[in-house]
Amino acid sequence: MSMSQALPLDGLRILDLTQGVAQACGRYLADLGAEVIQIEPVDGDPDRWDGAAVSVPWALRNANKLSVTLDLETAGGRDRLRRLARSSDIVLESFSPAWAENNDLAPDDLLGVNPALVVVSITPFGRTGPYRDWTATEPVLTAMGGVLCRSGLPGRKPVLPPAGIVEQSVAVHAAWAALVGYVKMLRTGAGETIDVTAFEAVVHGFDPGFGAQGSAAAGRAETFPRDRPDAADFYPFFRCADGHVRICLLAKRQWRAMFEWLGEPAEFADPRYDTVAARFQAADRLHPLIAALFADKTRDELVAEGSIRGIPISGVLAPGEVLETRHFLETGSLVDTELADGMHARVPSGYVTVDGVRAGLRSRASNAGEHNDIVEDLLEDGPAARPGSADGAERDHRPATEWAPLPAGAGPLAGMRVLDLGVIVVGAEFGRLFADQGADVIKVENAAFPDGLRQTRSGTGINASFAWGHRNKRGLGLDLRSEEGARLFRQLVAQADVVAANFKPGTLESLGFSYEELSRINPRIIVSDSSAFGSRGPWRNRMGYGPLVRSSCGVSVLWRDPELPGDDPAGYCDGSTVYPDHIAGHVSAVAVLAAVIGRERTGRGALVETAQADVAIMHLGPSLAAARSGTGRASPERPAAERTIASGPVGVFPCAGDDEWCVIDARDPQHRRRLAGVLGRPDYAEVTGGRVLEELIEKWTAQRSPAEVGAVLQAAGVPAGPMLRLPDQLTDPHLTVCASFRTMTHPRLRQPIPTGARIAHFSTIPDPPLEPAPLPGEHTREIASSLLGLEPGEIERLARDGVLQPADSEQDAPSGQPAPARG
């Protein structure tokens, strides 16, 4: 993106005091245009180096930022930080709560310096609760956050997912919380402190056990067992002539096409196989037929034939293949760039495009203290020139805003209207985030094309998945394909702030609702258009589901059981996860809210496009860079006297009980020394790997419960945690003290269901309400009257013609069916 083209957060100033994964939060906000000033120790961030060379993960997390060094261990350094905070809008920090309090840098201390400041604390377990002083790495969060218990084959060791996908999700979650807090400040003039806990972000944000599910939920049991699910048949893999492919047979039409391709075998002619559940149950007979059909064909041949027949198929690509994929290179998902001073690599550019241009990597990660020369200007509270700006001119960092005052007790987004055309998980998650914060989110549906998330055994249109994903929204039944329906939708667009959709590329245009058309109706409209592979490039017309995205981007190859042969299709372990669906919804929501903020400065709307594949590509950045270099490292080298090697035992270990596991991560030398002390073998402190050390750890963990392992090792300062099953989250001591779950009811569900209470702990922003998800068309008459100004007679005429689709009054009685649960 040229520096002359404004980005949504242009003018926003952020101080980034974080370390580790939390730095990715500032990177995303910098991608969207914020001026992010990274505050480093005088000698630089210790995470800058991976042994002898610059760390690729660190460089990816800190591109697009300015670097200023301060010694926060001194009173003078802390004073300079406070003075910098006076001219900033947001502070991101990941201090330990005890250190921050002892050094007068706790969130309330910073708020005292600047009452309009938004202070976001991003820590492993938050500022309160029994785990407050625990430490965590991505593997630990994976175990405790409910990801590990849905990974791997039953009866075998659970498998950690690829590095990056969990921790990057935490960063996006924090970016959403930061912008929500900033909007509140703009509308009230008062700052906010926000406590983002990585643990809760994984529990409620990555792939929540108590959140919207994927389409394959129809094939899962309506129970909540502690056993790890057998997901091998959900989205199966098959050998082919040059590797593996994956298929997603979900819709009836997809199965019918597959049935024809198989030669219409008589044993599967029964119409009952039109259902996902029946095909799952018959996988032992059906999948061998597909395997035989695919065996002598190449990946490309199968993908092409699947496209012709309307069957979703993807090739399974390794990271090295992803790096050379024409689609990702042509769309700018991957770029060859200088990532740090003297370090060049092919890496992901950024999550989204805004008005057709990538909001991504623009400048390399700065050298430590590279921008110290601008500090004095900032300390004087004056405007500062932004390095690299098109004209070098000074600019005021605070945008002019026209936000309406916020009513007492209202969510920060109250008064905003979102027309939600989204479907399945991505669509549900995007709209829910806005609805939870007070926006009027209207889910627009056509009865002829029901949202796949509504599928139920009882046919009532409400299940737990839909109730989770669409709480706090209103429902409008409207036939957008009719002339009158399109006219009514355009009337709504004129009064709306956001239109959100995640259809196949070109669908909005075919309906007459291109961004150009909608912006003619309402120049301030912001359109969020999300799809599997985006609206450009060779793969733009591919059918896309999360499992196919994972296979095409390298996630599946990296998420394998390492003890099974590489050519064994059973080795893939990502069948139970709904990734990147939830986090893709979060990514889009952050960018759209940024566009809303930017609109108050420019008066213009924007088109925000998100490809789910780009979300996965961004998360796998270090792994992709490593695949090309062979090492994941690059020059320049760190001075030899300063080199350290961070390696050691990290992995999943067995615990006492049946299929009970924990994660221990002792890659850091000091963690390894502490672990050796707990094991009673201090002589092992320098051992970095090998079966001897693993066997010693396994012998020790096998005698203890997962909870005991976590408690003992955390008390000794070693990152470790139990593998929590999803039901365990409801009784976990820390989540209980933090009131992380609430109970939600719905008149269509027989029993209440647990739900995530909030995205973060805010100092003044209230927790979201828990209004029930709408029945199909439940608020149609209300919306037609209040927003469209239609008289009752006209509403009834349009309802008879099928243009408006009000809820069926016969659906008012509860279904009596149990709430389906994640298995």
Helices and strands as residue ranges (DSSP letters): E 13-17, G 20-22, H 23-31, E 35-40, G 46-48, E 49-50, E 53-55, H 56-62, E 66-69, H 75-85, E 90-93, H 97-102, H 107-113, E 118-123, H 138-144, G 148-150, H 165-188, E 192-197, H 198-201, I 202-206, G 215-219, E 237-240, E 243-247, H 252-261, G 266-268, G 271-274, H 276-281, H 283-294, H 299-309, E 313-315, H 319-323, H 326-330, E 334-340, E 343-348, E 352-354, E 357-359, G 372-374, H 375-379, E 384-385, E 394-395, E 417-420, H 424-436, E 440-445, G 452-454, H 464-469, E 474-477, H 483-493, E 498-501, H 507-510, H 515-521, E 526-531, H 546-552, H 555-558, G 569-571, H 581-602, E 606-611, H 612-619, H 621-629, E 633-637, G 640-642, E 650-654, E 661-665, H 669-678, G 682-684, H 691-701, H 706-715, E 720-722, H 726-729, H 733-737, E 741-744, E 753-756, E 761-762, H 780-786, H 792-800, G 809-812
